Amino acid sequence: MEKATGIFTLNENYFVNNGAVFTNKNNFHLYRRTNGKWIIARTEDMIKGASRGCIASIGAAATPINLTWKTRRRCDDDQLKVVRI
């Protein structure tokens, strides 16, 4: 999961589910799912607009800032934060 965290920057090469995609240096992508929740996933899942990934927001929002996140283990992780985009 460590590779799926870090600094994400706007990736102008992709636009998924009618929204922006942000990518980190390890090619993990932060994007909004069709239900409005945010997810961090690998490239192949992001391209499909898939609703699966290694980290996901619990709530839906227009931006990923200040959301609560969960890992695949389904536990809330208060250490995961999006502070700016």
N, C-alpha and C positions, 0 to 999 in steps of 0.2 A: 504494500500500500504506500510505502514511502515514495515510490516513483510517481505516484498519482497526486502528490501534493507539491507545493512550491509556488512559484510565481507564474501566473497564467497571463498571457497577453493576447490581445485581439488578433485573431487569425482571419485575415481578409480573404483567404482562399475558400472558406466554407461559410455556409449559411444554412442552418438546420432548423427544421420545425418553425420556420418564419422568424428565426432569431440568430443573434451573433454567436460565434464560437470562440472560445478562448483556449489557448494551447500552452502547455508548459514545455520545458526543455526536454522532457522524456517522451514527448508526443502523446500525452494524455490530454483529453479535451473536456472542457467544461461547457455544457450547453443545456438549453431548456427542453424538457420533454413536452409532448403534446398536451399533457395534463397540467402544465405550468410549473412542475417541480424541476429542479436542476439536478444534473448528474455529471459525474466524472467518469469517462470511459475511454477505451482504446480507440484507435482510428477506425478500425473496421466496424465497430458498433456505432460510432458517431456518424459515419457516412450513411449508414442505414437509418439514422435517427432513432436507434434502438432505445428502449426504456430500461436497459440493464447496464450496469457498470459497477465499479468497486466502491464508489461513494455517492450518496444521493441526499438531496435535501428532504426534510420531512414535510415542509410546507411548500406551497406554490407562491410565486411572486414574480414581478416583472424583472427584477434583478436578483442576483444571488447574494447580495449584501445582507448581513445580519440574519441569515437563516440558520436553523438548527440542522445538523448533518448527521447521517448515520453511515456506518460501514456495512459491509456484507454480513457481518455478525449480528446485524439488526440492533446494535447498541448506539445510543446517542453519544456523540463525541464532542464535548465542549471545547476541545483543542482545535477543531477544524473551524476555520473562519474565513469568510471573504470580506476583506476590509475596504477594498475599492476596486473599481473597474475603469 
